Amino acid sequence: MRLAHDELDALHLCDGQGKTQEEAGECMGISRGTVQRLLASARAKVAEALVHQKALAIAGAPAELAPLPCGDLS
């Protein structure tokens, strides 16, 4: 199961850092509606991976991945 990097960004900002979808959209330079779509997709993929014990991979090679917007993983 592959999680796109923008899905990871949205998930991290909203669920990891507690930002609103609007704040996450500002950080990512996208609309709140797009953040909502990315979150729904990411949450569904993570839930499926957990329930069905599937591997979850972040799409893109490490060199292609940009730093997370508006903060780091801490």
N, C-alpha and C positions, 0 to 999 in steps of 0.2 A: 504494500500500500504506500503510495507516494503522497507526501504533503508538500504543496508548493511553498516556496519561501515566503510569498506574500500572505499565504494562509497562516504560516508560523508567526510572522510579524503581527498580524491582527490578533491572533490567539494570545501571544505574549503580552502585547500592550493592554488588551482588555482583561483577560483572565489572570495574567501574571502580574501586571503592574496596577490593575484596577482602574485604568483609564476608561472614560466613556467612549462609545463608538465615535462620537463627534471629535473628541480629543485624539483618538487613534487615527482618524481620518486626516486630521491636521498634521500629525506627525508623519504620516505616510504620503501625504500629498494627494489623497483620494477622497471621494465623497463618503458620507456616513452610510449611505445605501450600499456602496461597494464593500465597506468594512463589514456590514451586516451579512452580506452574501459570503464573504470570505470566512467569517466566523462560523456561519452555519455549516459550510463545507468542511472546515477544519474540525469542528466539534464532531461532526458525523464520522469523519475518517478516524479520529482518535478513539471514539467510542467503539467503532467496528473493530479496530485493531485490538483494543483491550478485550472486548467480549469474545472475539474469535481467535485470540492469541496470535495475531498476525504481526509481522515486523512492520515498522513504520519508518520510512526513509524520507529525508528532506530532499526535494528535487533540486538538482543542480550540483555541479562539482564544487568543492570548497573554494576554489579560486574564483568561481563565478558568484559566490554568495556575498552580498553587501552586508555591512554591519547593520544591526537592528536599529531602526529609527528611534529617536527620543529616549535613548537609554541602552543599557547593556543587559546581559542575562542575570545580573545580580538582583 
